[in-house]
């Protein structure tokens, strides 16, 4: 794989010392070996940075960057984007993991079809790392900018971008909490369509109370994205927002069913 293109994996890190080792291991265990792992520590107050440095000391492909002050995951990710040297970019949160074939499957798919942006499916795991259920996003073979409006069709931890074809956006630090969604919109607004791989190659660790589990908070953020950032006129924005609510109810029901099944198995 030494002649294969370099893939940069960008991971913002903040107070996840219980999980970040598993995140790093999932990159080390990739069947595709030509990667660099950029761990951007956002002034963690636990042992996260020590865990990261321990891995970096034993593998030159792993680099740890420490921010001067706590700035949030968006700023940390932006630092990673500016530091990355790989042709391909992908992202991982410091409590999530990749399946071993994630990088090899995705980069082969993109090279074969000269694809600028791709995504995979994901599955949920518990805090302990046990399988919880399939992701609650319906698979789409391709997603355009307009199809993405009101329809967050993929997760950033499943994304891969070819920097030879795509200008990587730097999202401002004062944007709404839905920064991943804004990032995706700005990529596809360049005229690209994201192509999908119908395989669950990323694992999202479900943690009670996390930002991404708040349906109403996410809905408010999405409305701000549509009206304040994308500046879509009210009637059209209302249509896209309605699409989000309709799909969101279905996603929420799937999640509640998974939580119910998990509680039953633990009793």
C-alpha positions in Angstrom: 0.0 0.0 0.0 3.0 2.3 0.1 2.3 3.6 -3.4 -1.4 4.3 -2.5 -2.6 7.8 -1.8 -2.2 9.1 1.8 -5.4 9.4 3.8 -5.5 11.9 6.7 -7.8 11.0 9.5 -8.7 14.0 11.7 -9.8 13.5 15.3 -10.8 16.3 17.7 -10.1 15.1 21.2 -11.7 16.4 24.4 -12.0 14.5 27.7 -12.5 11.1 26.2 -9.7 9.1 27.9 -12.1 6.1 28.4 -12.6 5.8 24.6 -9.9 7.5 22.6 -7.6 4.5 22.8 -10.2 2.4 21.1 -10.6 5.2 18.5 -6.9 5.2 17.8 -6.8 1.4 17.7 -9.5 1.3 15.1 -7.3 3.4 12.8 -4.1 1.4 13.5 -6.1 -1.8 12.7 -7.1 -0.6 9.2 -6.2 -3.0 6.4 -5.2 0.2 4.5 -1.9 1.3 6.0 -0.9 4.5 4.2 -2.6 7.0 6.6 -1.8 9.8 9.0 -3.8 10.2 12.2 -4.1 13.8 13.5 -5.2 14.0 17.1 -6.2 17.6 17.9 -6.4 17.9 21.7 -8.8 20.7 22.8 -7.2 21.3 26.3 -8.5 18.1 27.8 -8.6 18.0 31.6 -8.5 14.2 31.9 -5.8 11.8 30.6 -6.8 12.0 26.9 -3.7 13.8 25.7 -1.4 11.4 27.6 -3.2 8.5 26.0 -2.7 10.1 22.5 0.9 10.9 23.1 1.6 7.3 24.2 0.4 6.1 20.8 2.2 8.8 18.9 5.5 7.8 20.6 5.2 4.3 19.1 3.8 5.1 15.7 5.2 7.9 13.5 2.0 8.1 11.5 0.2 9.5 14.6 0.6 13.2 15.4 -0.7 15.0 18.5 -1.5 18.7 18.3 -2.5 20.6 21.5 -4.5 23.7 21.2 -3.6 26.7 23.4 -7.1 27.1 24.8 -10.3 25.2 24.8 -12.1 26.2 21.5 -14.5 23.4 20.7 -14.5 20.5 18.2 -15.0 22.8 15.2 -11.8 24.7 15.8 -9.9 21.5 16.5 -11.2 20.0 13.2 -10.2 23.2 11.3 -6.7 22.9 12.7 -6.6 19.3 11.5 -7.8 20.3 8.0 -5.0 22.9 7.8 -2.4 20.5 9.1 -3.3 17.4 7.0 -1.0 16.4 4.2 -3.1 13.5 2.7 -4.9 13.6 -0.7 -7.9 12.1 1.0 -9.5 13.5 4.2 -11.8 11.7 6.6 -13.0 12.4 10.1 -13.6 10.6 13.4 -14.8 11.7 16.8 -12.7 10.6 19.7 -15.3 8.2 21.1 -16.2 6.6 17.8 -14.5 3.9 15.7 -13.9 2.6 12.2 -14.4 -0.9 10.9 -11.0 -2.4 9.7 -12.0 -2.2 6.0 -13.3 1.4 6.2 -10.4 3.2 4.6 -9.5 0.5 2.0 -13.1 0.1 0.8 -13.8 3.8 0.6 -10.6 4.9 -1.1 -10.9 2.1 -3.7 -14.5 3.1 -4.4 -13.5 6.7 -5.0 -10.4 6.0 -7.1 -12.3 3.5 -9.3 -15.0 6.1 -10.1 -13.0 9.3 -9.8 -15.5 10.3 -7.0 -14.8 13.5 -5.2 -17.0 12.9 -2.0 -18.2 9.6 -0.6 -19.9 8.3 2.6 -20.7 5.0 4.1 -23.4 3.8 6.5 -22.8 3.6 10.2 -24.0 1.5 13.1 -24.5 2.4 16.8 -22.5 0.9 19.7 -23.0 1.3 23.4 -20.6 3.1 25.7 -19.2 -0.4 26.5 -18.6 -1.0 22.7 -21.4 -3.5 22.2 -23.4 -3.5 19.0 -26.6 -1.5 19.6 -28.2 -1.3 16.1 -27.9 -0.1 12.6 -27.8 3.6 12.0 -31.2 5.3 11.5 -30.4 7.1 8.3 -31.9 5.6 5.1 -29.2 4.8 2.5 -29.1 6.9 -0.6 -26.8 6.1 -3.6 -26.0 9.8 -4.1 -26.8 13.0 -2.4 -26.8 16.5 -4.0 -26.9 19.9 -2.2 -30.7 20.2 -2.6 -31.2 16.6 -1.4 -29.2 17.4 1.7 -31.4 20.4 2.6 -33.5 19.4 5.5 -32.2 15.8 5.2 -28.8 15.2 7.0 -28.2 12.0 4.9 -24.8 11.0 6.2 -22.6 11.4 9.3 -19.2 13.1 9.2 -17.5 10.0 10.6 -18.5 8.2 7.4 -17.2 10.9 5.0 -14.2 10.8 2.7 -13.1 13.8 0.5 -10.7 13.9 -2.3 -8.7 17.2 -1.9 -7.5 17.0 -5.5 -11.1 17.7 -6.6 -12.8 19.5 -3.6 -12.0 22.8 -1.9 -12.2 21.9 1.8 -14.4 24.5 3.6 -13.3 26.1 6.9 -16.5 26.6 8.9 -16.5 29.7 11.1 -16.2 29.1 14.9 -19.4 31.2 15.6 -21.6 29.0 13.5 -24.6 27.1 15.0 -24.0 23.8 16.7 -24.8 21.9 13.5 -21.3 22.5 12.2 -21.0 19.1 10.6 -24.1 19.7 8.6 -22.9 23.1 7.5 -19.6 21.5 6.5 -21.4 19.0 4.3 -23.6 21.6 2.7 -20.6 23.8 1.8 -18.9 20.8 0.1 -22.0 19.8 -2.0 -22.8 23.5 -2.8 -19.7 23.4 -4.9 -21.7 21.3 -7.3 -20.6 17.8 -6.2 -22.8 14.8 -5.4 -21.7 12.6 -2.5 -21.7 8.9 -3.5 -22.8 6.3 -1.0 -21.5 2.9 0.0 -24.2 0.7 1.6 -21.9 -0.8 4.3 -21.8 0.1 8.0 -18.0 0.9 8.1 -18.1 3.4 11.0 -19.3 3.0 14.6 -21.1 5.8 16.4 -20.9 5.4 20.2 -24.2 6.4 21.7 -23.8 8.3 24.9 -26.8 9.5 26.9 -27.1 13.3 27.0 -24.7 13.9 24.1 -25.4 16.9 21.9 -26.4 14.8 18.9 -29.2 13.0 20.8 -31.3 16.1 21.3 -34.0 16.1 18.6 -35.5 19.5 19.5 -32.1 21.2 19.8 -31.0 19.7 16.5 -34.2 20.9 14.9 -33.7 24.5 16.1 -30.1 24.4 14.7 -31.3 23.1 11.4 -33.8 25.9 11.0 -31.0 28.4 11.7 -28.9 26.8 9.0 -31.6 27.0 6.5 -32.7 30.6 7.1 -29.6 32.3 8.5 -26.7 30.5 6.9 -28.1 29.2 3.6 -30.5 32.2 3.5 -33.3 30.2 2.0 -36.6 32.1 1.7 -39.2 31.3 4.4 -41.7 29.2 2.3 -38.9 27.1 0.8 -37.1 26.8 4.2 -40.4 25.6 5.7 -40.7 22.9 3.1 -37.2 21.6 3.9 -37.8 21.9 7.6 -40.9 19.9 7.3 -38.9 17.2 5.5 -36.5 17.2 8.4 -39.3 16.8 11.0 -40.9 14.0 9.0 -37.7 12.0 8.6 -36.6 13.0 12.1 -39.6 11.3 13.7 -38.8 8.1 11.9 -35.2 8.3 13.0 -36.2 9.0 16.6 -38.6 6.0 16.6 -35.7 3.7 15.5 -33.4 5.1 18.2 -36.1 4.6 20.9 -36.6 1.0 19.7 -32.9 0.4 20.0 -32.8 1.9 23.5 -35.7 -0.2 24.5 -34.1 -3.4 23.2 -30.9 -2.5 24.9 -32.6 -2.0 28.3 -34.4 -5.3 28.0 -31.1 -7.1 27.3 -29.5 -5.5 30.3 -32.4 -6.6 32.7 
